[in-house]
């Protein structure tokens, strides 16, 4: 849903820097890799140090590269399987780093085990959400259903983790993570059921 409404706005916003990078000879793949490294740095360095707000700021800046590389690819009229594979794979690496960083902090200095466990559940279930769709599509099925898409999960964890760093009660972050884990679990079930119906109909 976020992708649907944000694509037009961010497309106009990032078109000028995309053109500049293309003129400078920077490739979309380079932007993808740098963006992922930045996200991992913010999540795995700032978060474990307890810098939840500044970690979120760093991550958010680099998350926008995910839109920038796509705009650049369209401007260059590139629609390669490699670019799509690289972007999708590194997106999952970045997402995992975010939840892992939250978990590390709350297992250690943050001293809030329920939040840490909820973050790990989000990491595992979020990976299952992505895997279920990818595997379904590799089998010729469609599994794009669900209530917990990647963009919604990422926005929610970043917003509430950042505000927790500014003093928002930790219970709010715990509630959000539990809801995200539950929504991811529901999405996995929805995708499994959808693929089951499609495969049964071909028997």
Secondary structure, 3 states (H helix, E strand, C coil): CHHHHHHHHHHHHHHHHHHHHHHCCCCHHHHHHHHHHHHHHHHHHHHHHCCHHHHHHHHHHHHCHHHHHHHHHHHCCCCCHHHHHHHHHHHHHHHHHHHHHHHHHHHCCCCCHHHHHHHHHHHHHHHHHHHHHHHHHHCCCCCCCCCCCHHHHHHHHHHHHHHHHCCCCHHHHHHHHHHHHHHHHHHHHHHHHHHHHHHHHCC
